[in-house]
């Protein structure tokens, strides 16, 4: 049996109402729009998949002021799967408190329940490339990585790395890691460094970029330029081997100039 006009109205209201209730902080009511076992796939943002309405509510509360102040849903397209379920695709514009905005695609499965249509699955994917273009190549991702380091933004840095990324330091010191595995471990370690060390990157200077036999891998000779609260201006020379897949870093081999970094921080090896 085909979806009725009323089914389509109810499903459209369901998708729209979810944004209204979330923005108003009515998370319990927003949860009532989903099945109890709903899956909320946020892997594209480094948050994995949330299972159940309670987990979604707790994640929103933990995000706190980083939540968008406005979810604006548009372009709703409903495709019937069977008598009791349908796929719903829509686009979303998220406005944050600082005025920045982002665009996402919602890919939902809705299920007919005794008390109406409910969301049983939602995947949220960020839009990062215009006009259907392929995801960013290694050079574009390199620039995003640099900008995240300059602005010291954990959100931007989290978007740069793939969920299962690996970041290696072939040159390191006792007590410091030589390998970080997984987006969370990498970003948490970088963020801790921003707090603990007096270095502030202001810009990067590219000395050379070398292509390899793998189109997803480049070798970068660069300098990180900035200022230290203890020693003043610095220029740190390093070499990076960067591998990117689907617009995110999957492997980064970071050859840090250890003596120069120690000197910029006012210490020695």
QUIZI-V535586 format. One record per residue. N is the residue number from 1. D_LAST is the distance of its C-alpha to the last C-alpha in whole Angstrom. Layout:
N	D_LAST
N	D_LAST
//
This chain:
1	73
2	72
3	70
4	72
5	72
6	71
7	68
8	67
9	67
10	66
11	63
12	62
13	62
14	60
15	57
16	58
17	58
18	55
19	53
20	55
21	55
22	51
23	51
24	53
25	51
26	53
27	51
28	54
29	56
30	54
31	54
32	57
33	57
34	56
35	57
36	55
37	53
38	52
39	49
40	47
41	44
42	41
43	39
44	39
45	37
46	35
47	37
48	39
49	42
50	44
51	47
52	50
53	50
54	49
55	45
56	46
57	47
58	44
59	41
60	43
61	43
62	39
63	38
64	40
65	40
66	38
67	42
68	44
69	47
70	49
71	50
72	52
73	54
74	56
75	57
76	59
77	60
78	62
79	62
80	64
81	63
82	66
83	68
84	66
85	63
86	61
87	58
88	57
89	55
90	54
91	52
92	50
93	48
94	46
95	46
96	43
97	43
98	41
99	44
100	42
101	43
102	43
103	46
104	46
105	48
106	50
107	51
108	54
109	56
110	59
111	61
112	64
113	65
114	68
115	67
116	66
117	63
118	59
119	56
120	55
121	52
122	50
123	47
124	45
125	44
126	42
127	44
128	41
129	43
130	46
131	50
132	49
133	46
134	44
135	40
136	38
137	36
138	33
139	33
140	34
141	32
142	29
143	30
144	31
145	27
146	26
147	28
148	27
149	24
150	25
151	28
152	25
153	28
154	28
155	32
156	31
157	28
158	30
159	33
160	31
161	30
162	32
163	33
164	32
165	29
166	26
167	22
168	20
169	16
170	16
171	12
172	10
173	8
174	10
175	12
176	12
177	15
178	16
179	20
180	22
181	26
182	28
183	28
184	28
185	25
186	23
187	25
188	24
189	20
190	20
191	22
192	20
193	17
194	20
195	20
196	17
197	15
198	16
199	17
200	20
201	21
202	24
203	25
204	24
205	25
206	27
207	26
208	28
209	29
210	31
211	33
212	33
213	36
214	36
215	37
216	35
217	31
218	30
219	27
220	25
221	23
222	22
223	20
224	20
225	21
226	21
227	20
228	17
229	19
230	16
231	16
232	19
233	19
234	17
235	18
236	15
237	17
238	17
239	20
240	22
241	24
242	27
243	30
244	32
245	36
246	38
247	36
248	33
249	30
250	30
251	27
252	24
253	21
254	18
255	16
256	13
257	11
258	8
259	6
260	10
261	9
262	6
263	8
264	12
265	11
266	10
267	7
268	4
269	0
//
